[in-house]
Amino acid sequence: MTEHEIPEVPATTSYDNRRQVMYWRLLARLFDHEEQASLESASLAVVEDIGLPGALLDPQASVDSVVQRHPELAAEFEGLMVPETGEADPAEDADGDDLRDRAAEVRRAALVSKVLLNVFHSAPGTVTAGQLSRWQADAGWLERALGCKPGELRGGRRGGGGVSPTGTGGGGRTPDLSRLIPEIGPELGSIEAGLVKRMRLREVLADPKLAGQLTPSMSLIEQLLRDKDNLSGVALANAKSLIRRFVDEVAEVLRTQVEKSTVGALDRSVPPKRVFRNLDLDRTIWKNLTNWSPEEERLYVDRLYYRHTVRRTTPQRLIVVVDQSGSMVDSMVNCTILASIFAGLPKVDVHLIAYDTQALDLTPWVHDPFETLLRTNLGGGTDGTVAMALAQPKIAEPRNTVVVWISDFYEWQSEPLFDSMAAIHRSGAKFIPVGSVTSSGRASVNPWFRERFKDQGTPVLSGHIRKLVHELKTFLT
């Protein structure tokens, strides 16, 4: 065969091979801590050939450090795993477009591998405050790549809405992980919780410099609340500071949601205030047009009209009962904050009860979620009947009362508890069973209770905390 008869290797084959090298390295590192020399050298050659920094392959380099040295990459990480919605123009050069797309896939494969490895591949052993902080930052970049705000998927403080793509990357053969967001969020929370447990948290809290490296998160707050009785001095002060920071950040997000949702209807049974700022000028002119004098070119006004500004705010009683057993920590934190926000609304009487095998009436502290959380005792078993004994006497006017019960409903006295809940429903009070009040929306609810609540006409709410906000505002406005 002469040199003229040697078939030309398509350029697309080269790009496909490079992309596969990056993903094979990703899989190898995820499932084996030992470095594969051949894959590492091949990956380095690919990265250098496409003009990306070799730091992308350094497992010790955070995404923050890569972006700090190469700021132009920040935009590429944003929305990296969100699929493109547009289609190519068929009138364009198909071959040229295909080559450009495949070259872009190789580049995205290298960036995707960096983010996924930094988040899902962690070394064993004790975790330092700095390592936890770097992981949290890398997890934030993964959330950005999926089109979310940092902290949103892990049940964080920022971000209130659903997933909204923020970038253009991700077309073609790039993995569309955005479809797996419901599973990725809880998984990130689980990884973070594992890292926190591997920290020498008490030693970190005792050192103000190390404690200052910690970023408040649900996993960290859970551990602090569990260990608060074993802390003292500087360590306890730093723990309280972290809890308060987290509470304030979550409260800011939830307060915005509540304010958007709790605007009552205008109460037209109350006469409008007859002051100038309430004067409805357009309506006044319209209603008095019959008094127009063409000869004098003057409008005579015999009645002024004013706008209604008073909104209907019927006094309501909100009773929130929260399961504080080990499986409901996220709900405990969120509901404590949510109860304090509703307690700040006019004419809403909020009561808060927490329980495991014992019940605690936290109503005196309901306006201060920080103080409330410090009085909780997370963990233990579950016995809702003790909480019911505190809740029932608070229902003075059933038609004017809503009872929100947050639990996974894995009870050891199922029938007596359900009978009491059914009695509340029959009395005319609004009963809302909630399987989770988390930011991730994942919950496991006892099927026995789920079916009975459904038959009763009070189906279990499970999902994002926004669902509960919506239900409550419907009743309280």
N, C-alpha and C positions, 0 to 999 in steps of 0.2 A: 504494500500500500504506500503510495507516494504521500508527500506532505500535503499535496493538494486534496487528497482523498480523506484526510483525517477530519472527522466530524467536529464541528465547533461546539464546545460546551456552553449551553445557555447561561447567561448571567444570572438568571433567576435561580438556577440550581445553587450557585455560590451563596446567594442571599439566604436561601432556605437552609443550607448547611450551617451558616453562621448563626441563624436564629435558633436552630436545634441545639447547637453547642451551648448557647446561653441557658436554654431551658434544661438541658441535661445536667449542667453544672448546678442549677438551682435545685433540682430534685436530689442530686447526689449530696449536696450540703444539708438539705433539710432532713434527710433520713440517715446520714452518716457523718459523725463529727470528724472523721479522718479526711484529710485533704486528698483529692485525686489529682496527682501531679499533671497528668496528660490533659485533663479537662481545664485545669488552672492555666496552663501555658496556652492552650488553644483559645480560651476565653480572653486572656490578656491580648493575644494577637488580634482577635476580633474587635475588642474595645478600642485598641490603639488605631486600628485600620479605619474605624468609622468616626474617629476624632473625639472620643469620649475619654475622660481622665481615668487612669488606672486605679484611682482611689475607689471607684465603684466596686472593685473586687476585694477591697480591704474590709474584712469583717469587723475590724475595730473602728472603722470610720463611720460616724453617724451621717445621716442624710444632711443634717444641719451643717456639718463641717464640709461636706462636699459642695453644698450650695454656697457656703460662705466663700470658698475658694473659686467657685465657678458659678457666679450669680445668674448667668444666662440659663442654667438648667432648672431654675425654680419654676419657670413657666411651663417647662416640659413635664414636671412632676404633677402639676395641677391638672386634675381630670384625666390623668394618664390611663386609667382603666375604664373610662366612660366611653362607650361606643359612639362612633360618629353616626349622625343621622342622614347626612347628605349623600348623594350618589354622584359618581363621576360623570362628566359630560361625555356621551359616546362619540361626539364629534371630535374630541381631542385625540391626540396620538396615543392609542391604546398601549402600544409597547412601551413608550416612554413613561406613561403613567404607571404601568405595572411595575417597572423597575424602581421608580421613585417610591411607590407604596411598599415594595419589599425591602428597600433600603431603610425606610422609616420603621418597618416592623422589627428589623434587627436592632435599631437604636432603642425602640420602646422595650424590646425584650431585655436589654441590658439594664434599663432603668427600673422596669418591673421587678427584675430579679433582685436588684439592690434593696428596694423597699420591702419585698416579701421576706428576704433573708434576715434583714435587720429586725423585723418584727416577730417572725415565727421561728427563728433559730437562736436560741440562747444557750450560753455555756452553763454547765452545772456549777454548783457551789454557792457560797454566800454572795448575796447581791448587795452592792454598796448604794448609797444615796445617789451618787453620780450615775451609776449604771441604770438605776430606775428612772432617773430624769432623762437620760438619753433614750431609753426605750419609749418613754411617754412621748418624747418629741418625734421619734421615728413613727410611732403609731399615729401621731397627728398627720404626718406626711402620707401614710397609707390612706387615712380618711380623706385627705385632700385628693389623692389619686382616684378615689372612688366617687368623687363629686360631693363629699360632705364637708362640714366644718370640723376643725380639730376638736376632739372630745365628744363629738356628737354620737358616734357609734358606741362608745364605751360608757354611755350614760353620764355624759359630762355636763359641764356648766354652760357651754356655748352652743348655740344652734337650737332653734326651736322647731323648725319645719322639717318636712320630709327630705328625702334625698333630692338634690337639685344639681344637675351637672354644671360644673364650672369650667370645664376645659373642652378641648376638641380632640384630644388624643383618643386612641383606642380602636380605630377602625380595623378592618381586615381580620387578620388572625390573632390580634392582641386579645388575651383572655378577658372576657367580659365578666369580671368579678362583681360588678355592680348588682347583678341578679342575686348574688349570694349575701347581700347586705344583712338580711334578717339573721343569718347564721354567723356572719363574720363579727357583728357587734358583740354578741354574748361571748364568742370565743376570745376576742380581744380582752374583754373584762376578766375572763378566766385566767388568761396568761398574766395579766397585770396582778391579779390577786395572788397567783403563785409566786411572782417576783417579790411582792410585799412580804409574803410569809417567809421567804428565804433571807430577808434582811434581819440584821440585828437592830430591830427598830428602836429598842430602848436606848441602845448606845448612840444611835443616830440622833434621837431626840435630845439626849443629854448634851450634845455638842451643837450650839447655836449655828455654827458655820455649816455643819452637815445638814441640820434640820432646814436651813435656808435653801438647800438644794432640792427639797421635796416639793412636788407639785400636787396639790390636793386632788384626789380622785375618789370615786366611790369605793374602790378596793382599799385604798389607804385609810379612808374614814372608817370603814367597817373594822379594820384592824385596830385603829385607835380607840374606837368605842368599846371594843371587846377588852382592851388592855388598860383602859383608863384608870381602873381601880388599883393597878399595880404601879402607877406612875406617881412621881412626886417632884417637887422643886422645879428645876429648869425643864426637865423632860415633860412634866405635866403642863407647864406654861406653853411650851412649844406645841404640844399636842392640841391644846385648846385653841391656839392661834390658827393651826391648820384646819381644825373643824370649823371655826368661825369663818375663815376665808371661803371654804367650800360652801357652807350654808348661805353666805351672802351672794356668791356667784349663782347658785341654783335659784335662790329666791328672786334674783334680778330677772332671770329668764321666765320663771313661772308667773311673776307679778305682771309681766308684759302680756302673757297669755290671758291671765284673768282679766286684766283691764280691757283687753280687746273683746272679751266675751261677756262681760257682766254689765252691759249698759241696758237698763230697764226701759220698758215702754213708757211713753209719755202718759201721765195721769191726768186725763181731761176732766176728772171729777173735781179737781182742785182749780179754782179760778186763777187765771194768770195774773202775775203781779203787774199792776198798772204803773210801770216806770218806763222812762224813755228808751232805755236799752232793750226793752222787750217789745217795743212798738213794731208791728208788722205793717210797714209802709205800703207795700204792694197790695196787700189785701184791703187795707184801709181805702186806697184810691179806687180799687175795683168795686168795692161795695158802695161807694159814694158817687159813682159815675152818673147816676140819675140826677144828682144835684148840680151837674155842670151847667153853667150859664153862658151860652154862646155870645150874648150881647156884651156881657162884662168880661168874657174869657176868664172866668174864675170858677174854681171848684169849691162848693160849700160842703164842709164836712160836719155831719151831725152825729157821727159815731166813730170812735177810734177802736182799732182791733189790735190785740196784743198776742204775742206768741206764748204758748205753754212751755214752760221750762222745767216744771216739777216732774220727776220720773217716779214711776210706781216702785216703791221699795217696801213691800209687805214684810213685817218682821218675821224672820224665819229662825228655826233652830236646826243647826247642823251638828250631828253626832258622828264623829269619826272613830271607828274601832279598828285598831291596827294590830295584826299578829306580829310580835317582835321575836318570834323564834328564829333559829339560825338560818332558815331558808328565805326569810322575808326582810333581810337587812335593807336592801335597796328601797323597798316599799316603805319601810319605817322612816328612812331619812326623807324621802320625797313627800310622804304624807304629813309628816311633822311640819315641814316647811309650807306645804299647801294649806294646812289648817290655819297656820299663823297668818297667811295672806287673806284668807276668807274672814278670819277674825277681825281683820282691819277694815272690812267693808261696813258701811252703815247699816244698823238694824239687823245684823246677822249674829246670832248667839251660837258660838262654836264651842263644842265640848270634845275633848280628845282622850281616848282610853287606849292603853297599850296592854298587851297580855301575852303570856306564854302559859305556864301552869298557874300563874297568879296574875291578877289584874291590877293596874295602876291608873288612877285618875290623874291625868296630866293637865287638866283644864286650867288650873291656876297659872300655868306657865305657857299656855297656848300661844300667847302673843310673842314669845321669844323662843324660836325653834332651837337656838343654841343651848339655852338652859334646859329645854325639854329633852334634847338628845342626851345631855349629860346625866339625866335622871333615868334613862332607859337601861335595861339590863338584857342585852342581846343574847339570844341562844336559849337552849332548854327545849322542853316539850311544848305541847299545845293543848289547851283546854278552854274552848270558847265559852263554856257555860259560866265561868267565873267573870268573864267580860260582860256577858249578857246580864248578870246580876247587877252590874253597875250601870249598864246602858238603859235597861227598861224603866227604872224610876225617872229618868230624864225626859221621857216622852210624855209631857204634860198635855200637849195639844197635837194629836196624831196628824191632823190635816195640815198642820203647819210645821211638820218635822220631816227631815230626811236623815236616814241612817245609812252611812257608808261603811261597809264591813270589808276590810282588806285582809285576805288570807289565801293560802293555797288549799284551805279547808280539809287538810288531813288531820282529822280529829279522832280522839279515842271515844268520844261520846257523840256520835253523829246524829242519831235520831232525836235525842232531847234538844240539841242545839238547833237543828232544823225546825223542829216544832215551834220553838220560841221565835225564830226568824219569820216563820209563816204567820204567827200570831201578830207580829209587828206589821206585816204586809196587810193582813185582814183588817187591822185597826184603822187603816186609812193613811198611815205614815208611808212615805216613799222609801222603799228599801232597795239599796243598790249594792249587790255583792260584787266585789272586785278581786280578780285573781292575781293581778299584779299592777303596781303603779311604778313602773320602772321606765328608764329612758330607752332601754333596748327593746322593751315590749315582750320579752320572753317570759312565759309563765307555765307552771305545771299545776293544774287544778284537779282536785279529787273528782273523778267521773261521777261518783255517787251523788255528790252535791250538785255538780254541773247539770245533770239530768233533772233533778228535782227543782232547781231554780228555774230551769227552762219551762218545765210543766206549770210552774206557779205563775209564769209571766214576768219573772224578774231575771232574765238571763245574765250570766256572769260577764262582767266587763273584763276583758283581758287585752292588754296592749299598752300603748304609749300613754303617759300621764295626761296628754292632751284630751283623750277620750273622757277621762274623769272630769276635767275642767269643763268640757262641753256639757256633760250631764248635770253638773252642779249649777252651772249658770242658767240652764233652762228652768230649774226649780227655784232658784234664789232671786230671779229678776222678774 
